[in-house]
Each structure stands twice: as C-alpha cells, then as structure tokens.
C-alpha cells in the first residue's frame, strides 16, 4: 500500500514540476535539429486578407493588385523571427515565391529573401507545376550548409511537394537525407511558438 501511495505522490510531483520547467525542456524535438542548421523549413506565407484577390497579367512587383498580409500576419511573421532568435536557430539561404505576401513573410521572419520562381504556384499549368515541384523536392532533399534553408511559398505548392495541407504561417520542418529524399520532422504554427 505504501509503495503505491509513494508512486502516486511522485507522479503528481513530477506533473506539477513539468508545469514549471523551462520551455526548452518541453519544446518540440525538431528545435534541437534546427539548431544544427542542417534542416529545411518549408513555410506558407503568414495570414492574408482573403477579401483581396490576385489580379492576373500584372507584374508581381505590384503588391496593390495581390492578396497581402494582414496586421495579424505581419505580427505572426515577427513572432517566428523572435522564436528563432531566442532559440539561436541559424538561418542560411531564404528563398521565396515572388508574390508580395511570401516576400513580406520572409523579410519579417527570416531576413532578406531571394525570389525563386519554382516556389510560385502554377495550379493552372500541371506540366509547369510538376517541373517546379521536382525542383523544390530536389533542394529540400539536399542537406543545406551555412544554416537551415528556408522556403517561403503557398499552400498548393506545399501540398504538391509534401502531400500536407498547412495553415497560413505554418511551417514544416524537413530533414533531408542527402539521397534525394527527406522526411517531415514536425510542423509548427505561429500559435505554437511561445515567446516572452
């Protein structure tokens, strides 16, 4: 009877202790791998104004004719930046779809991006989309050097590459095997990133 009571008390004590442990002790194990700087972060742009529509036939540099980030989306991107800074996550190359909402997410969360055409969604052209998906898959399966590789893109593109649907601002952490394949280690949304 006494050992059982001790086990119960110990279990309760450990449960209470877990509530007060530092966030690092409870965080997603993917953060540890991200600290090594050899992962790929595939992220959908942050929250946008769904009442806006992208207009065809205009330069992508004209942000006034696209769906853009909301104030909440900009705040989420800054929250991602702070979460990475607090955890000392090294970021190397940042590649982005040339759409303004992706470029803005990249700048606010990770630093100045390089526009990369394969990250631009091409839903209306299956052949072109297949070519772009293959390019993204190739780079996502290659172990990056000089910090984690960040790819900022759209929901359709992420689904084409991984088969996973993500919310706005949500990240997939991919671990490249270096043999043309990768695995999804985890997913994180801005709400999953507690920062002070």
C-alpha positions as CSV (number, residue, x, y, z in Angstrom):
1,X,0.0,0.0,0.0
2,X,2.8,2.4,0.9
3,X,4.8,2.0,-2.3
4,X,1.6,2.6,-4.3
5,X,1.0,5.8,-2.4
6,X,4.6,6.9,-2.9
7,X,4.3,6.3,-6.7
8,X,1.1,8.4,-6.8
9,X,2.7,11.2,-4.9
10,X,5.9,11.1,-7.0
11,X,3.8,11.1,-10.2
12,X,1.8,14.1,-9.1
13,X,5.0,15.9,-8.1
14,X,6.6,15.3,-11.5
15,X,3.4,16.5,-13.2
16,X,3.5,19.8,-11.2
17,X,7.2,20.2,-11.8
18,X,6.7,19.9,-15.6
19,X,4.5,22.9,-15.5
20,X,7.4,25.0,-14.2
21,X,10.2,23.6,-16.4
22,X,11.8,26.0,-18.9
23,X,10.2,26.0,-22.3
24,X,13.3,24.5,-23.8
25,X,12.8,21.3,-21.7
26,X,9.3,20.9,-23.1
27,X,9.7,22.1,-26.7
28,X,9.3,20.1,-29.9
29,X,12.4,18.0,-30.5
30,X,12.6,19.5,-34.0
31,X,14.1,22.6,-32.4
32,X,17.2,20.7,-31.5
33,X,17.8,19.6,-35.1
34,X,17.1,23.1,-36.3
35,X,19.9,24.3,-34.0
36,X,22.3,22.2,-36.0
37,X,21.5,24.2,-39.1
38,X,21.0,21.3,-41.5
39,X,17.2,21.2,-41.9
40,X,14.8,22.7,-44.5
41,X,11.9,24.9,-43.3
42,X,9.0,24.9,-45.7
43,X,6.6,27.7,-44.7
44,X,3.3,29.0,-46.1
45,X,3.1,32.8,-46.1
46,X,1.5,34.3,-43.0
47,X,-2.1,35.4,-42.6
48,X,-3.6,37.4,-45.5
49,X,-6.7,39.4,-46.3
50,X,-8.9,36.9,-48.0
51,X,-11.1,39.7,-49.4
52,X,-8.3,40.6,-51.8
53,X,-7.6,38.7,-55.0
54,X,-4.5,38.3,-57.1
55,X,-5.0,40.0,-60.5
56,X,-3.5,38.3,-63.5
57,X,-1.5,40.0,-66.2
58,X,0.2,42.4,-63.8
59,X,3.8,42.5,-62.6
60,X,4.3,40.6,-59.3
61,X,6.2,43.6,-58.0
62,X,2.8,45.4,-57.9
63,X,1.6,44.5,-54.4
64,X,-1.5,46.6,-54.7
65,X,-3.0,44.0,-57.1
66,X,-2.4,41.0,-54.9
67,X,-3.6,39.4,-51.7
68,X,-1.4,40.8,-48.9
69,X,-0.5,40.2,-45.3
70,X,-2.8,41.5,-42.6
71,X,-1.6,43.1,-39.4
72,X,-2.0,39.7,-37.7
73,X,0.0,38.1,-40.5
74,X,2.9,40.6,-40.0
75,X,2.7,40.0,-36.3
76,X,2.9,36.2,-36.8
77,X,6.0,36.6,-39.0
78,X,7.7,38.7,-36.4
79,X,6.8,36.1,-33.8
80,X,8.5,33.5,-35.9
81,X,11.6,35.7,-36.1
82,X,11.6,36.1,-32.3
83,X,11.2,32.4,-31.6
84,X,14.1,31.6,-33.9
85,X,16.3,34.3,-32.3
86,X,15.5,33.1,-28.7
87,X,16.4,29.5,-29.7
88,X,19.6,30.6,-31.6
89,X,18.4,28.9,-34.8
90,X,20.8,29.5,-37.6
91,X,19.2,30.6,-40.9
92,X,21.2,30.3,-44.1
93,X,19.6,30.9,-47.5
94,X,16.0,32.2,-47.6
95,X,14.2,31.5,-50.9
96,X,10.7,32.8,-51.6
97,X,7.9,32.9,-54.1
98,X,7.9,36.2,-55.8
99,X,4.4,37.1,-54.5
100,X,4.5,40.0,-52.1
101,X,2.8,38.1,-49.3
102,X,5.6,35.5,-49.4
103,X,8.4,38.0,-49.7
104,X,7.0,40.1,-46.8
105,X,6.7,37.0,-44.6
106,X,10.3,36.0,-45.4
107,X,11.6,39.5,-44.7
108,X,9.8,39.8,-41.4
109,X,10.5,36.3,-40.2
110,X,13.9,35.4,-41.6
111,X,15.7,38.3,-43.3
112,X,16.0,39.4,-46.9
113,X,14.9,36.6,-49.3
114,X,15.9,35.6,-52.8
115,X,12.9,35.3,-55.1
116,X,12.9,31.8,-56.6
117,X,10.4,31.0,-59.3
118,X,9.8,27.3,-58.5
119,X,8.1,28.4,-55.3
120,X,5.5,30.3,-57.2
121,X,2.3,28.2,-57.5
122,X,1.3,27.2,-61.0
123,X,-2.1,25.4,-60.4
124,X,-3.4,26.2,-63.9
125,X,-0.4,24.5,-65.7
126,X,0.1,20.9,-64.4
127,X,3.2,20.4,-66.5
128,X,4.9,23.5,-65.2
129,X,3.8,22.7,-61.6
130,X,5.3,19.3,-61.9
131,X,8.6,20.7,-63.0
132,X,8.6,23.3,-60.2
133,X,7.6,20.6,-57.6
134,X,10.5,18.5,-58.8
135,X,12.9,21.4,-58.3
136,X,11.7,22.1,-54.8
137,X,11.8,18.4,-53.9
138,X,15.4,18.3,-55.2
139,X,16.6,21.2,-53.0
140,X,14.5,20.0,-50.0
141,X,16.3,16.7,-50.1
142,X,19.7,18.3,-50.1
143,X,21.4,18.9,-46.8
144,X,22.0,22.7,-46.5
145,X,25.3,24.2,-45.4
146,X,25.7,27.5,-43.6
147,X,22.4,27.3,-41.7
148,X,18.9,26.0,-42.2
149,X,17.3,26.6,-45.7
150,X,14.0,28.5,-45.6
151,X,11.5,28.1,-48.4
152,X,8.5,30.5,-48.3
153,X,5.7,29.6,-50.6
154,X,1.9,28.8,-51.0
155,X,-0.4,26.1,-49.7
156,X,-0.8,24.5,-53.1
157,X,2.9,24.3,-53.6
158,X,3.5,22.8,-50.1
159,X,0.8,20.2,-50.7
160,X,2.3,19.3,-54.1
161,X,5.8,18.7,-52.5
162,X,4.7,17.0,-49.3
163,X,1.1,15.9,-49.5
164,X,0.4,18.0,-46.4
165,X,-2.1,20.9,-46.1
166,X,-0.9,23.8,-43.9
167,X,-2.4,26.9,-42.5
168,X,-1.2,30.4,-43.2
169,X,2.1,30.9,-41.3
170,X,2.6,27.2,-40.6
171,X,6.0,25.6,-41.0
172,X,7.0,22.1,-41.9
173,X,10.5,21.1,-40.7
174,X,12.0,18.7,-43.3
175,X,15.1,16.6,-42.7
176,X,16.9,16.0,-45.9
177,X,18.7,12.6,-46.2
178,X,21.0,13.7,-49.0
179,X,20.0,10.9,-51.2
180,X,17.1,12.6,-53.0
181,X,14.6,12.0,-50.1
182,X,13.5,13.9,-47.0
183,X,11.2,13.3,-44.1
184,X,8.8,15.6,-42.3
185,X,10.1,16.0,-38.7
186,X,7.3,18.2,-37.5
187,X,5.0,21.2,-38.1
188,X,4.7,24.4,-36.2
189,X,2.2,27.3,-36.4
190,X,2.8,30.7,-35.0
191,X,0.5,30.0,-32.1
192,X,2.8,27.0,-31.2
193,X,5.7,29.4,-30.7
194,X,5.6,30.8,-27.2
195,X,7.8,33.8,-26.8
196,X,8.0,36.2,-23.9
